[in-house]
Amino acid sequence: MRKPIDSSSLPRRFVVLATLVMLAALAAAPPMARAQAAPDRAVVGANVKNYANAVLAVMSYTAVPDVTTSSLSINSSTSGNPGFGQTQLGGGFTLSRSFPLYLEGTVAYSRYDPTFLATDGNQERPVPAKWNTASTTIGIGWDFPITDELRLRPILNGMIGRVASDLRVAQTVFNHVANANLQFLEDGALNAYGLGGSLMLDLEHYREHYEIDLELRATDIYLRSFGSSSEAVQGSATAQQFSLWARWRAPTGLAALDRPVRYVLETAYSHYFGDSAGVLGFNDLTSLGVGLELDSSRYPVVITRTRAMVRYVFGHNVHGVSFGFAVSF
C-alpha cells in the first residue's frame, strides 16, 4: 500500500533549526549569553510532548479490532522505505446463547519511521527516528438479543502497549540544549494504556445455502502514557472509529474433507475520528475481499473452518492488496 507522506497531515518531519542555533551560541558565547538562552529550553519539552501525542495517535490504529488495518503498510515517497507498517491478529466469540458473554482480543505490532530534518541554515541532514509499537487489546461484552438473529453488544475495552524508539542522535541534541534528562529520549521507550468501550450491532443470518454476517461497530478508547517521571513526555490520544463489516458465504459445488467448499465475499468500511483522523493521511478505508473456506467440522479437531482471503484496501490516495488466513473454532 503506497501513499506519499504529507507532512501537513502526518507529524513526520520536524526542523530543529532553533536547537542547533542554540548549540552554536552555547559553544561561542560568554556565560551571560548562556543564561539568556535558558528560557528556550521549554520549547524542547513541548516538542517532546508533541512526539508523545503523535506516537499515541498512531498507536490508536492498533487499539481497535479492524479488518481494514489488520495489515497496513505506507511507504515513504522520499526513501522508498516503509514509513508505517502494521500487523494485527485477533478474534472474538460469544460463549453460548444461554450465557452470552462476549470475549475479544487483539495483538498488534506497528512500525512508524518519522525523520527529523536537522539544519544549520546552510546544510541539512536527515536524522531517522524509528518507533516500534506493540500493543494488546481485550474486550468483555454481553449480548442482548433483539431477535433470534440480531443482537446488541456493548463491550468494555482495555489496552496496554509499549513504544520503543531509536532516537539516540536526537537524544544527544536535545539533552545538550535543554540540559535536561528527557526520559522518553534517554530510555527510548514509552508505555501506554487505554480504556474505553464499543457498541456493536451483530446480525447472523444463516440458511442452508448461504450465510450472512453483518456487524456495525462504534468504538471510543482513550489512550494515555504512563511510567515517565517527566511531565513533558506525558502523551494522550483518542481512538474513535465507526466500522461496518459484512460477509457472505455459500457453497461452490465442490467438496473437501467430506464437507462443501464455500466461497467467501467480504466487505468492510472504517471511518476514523478524533486523533486517529488524518494522522496517516486519510480518514477512512474500504476493504473488498474474496476467498475460499474449508469446513473441517466433520473431524474431531479444534478448528472447524479455515479461510484464505485476498483483500483490496483503498482510501484517500491509499490503495493496496493484502493476503490473510482466518480460522473458526
Secondary structure as UniProt FT lines:
FT   TURN            7..9
FT   STRAND          13..15
FT   HELIX           17..28
FT   HELIX           31..37
FT   HELIX           38..40
FT   HELIX           41..63
FT   TURN            68..69
FT   STRAND          71..75
FT   TURN            77..79
FT   STRAND          82..94
FT   STRAND          101..112
FT   STRAND          115..119
FT   STRAND          124..128
FT   STRAND          131..142
FT   STRAND          144..145
FT   STRAND          150..165
FT   HELIX           168..178
FT   HELIX           183..187
FT   STRAND          189..206
FT   STRAND          211..226
FT   HELIX           231..233
FT   STRAND          236..256
FT   TURN            257..258
FT   STRAND          259..274
FT   TURN            275..280
FT   STRAND          284..295
FT   TURN            297..298
FT   STRAND          305..315
FT   TURN            316..317
FT   STRAND          318..328
//
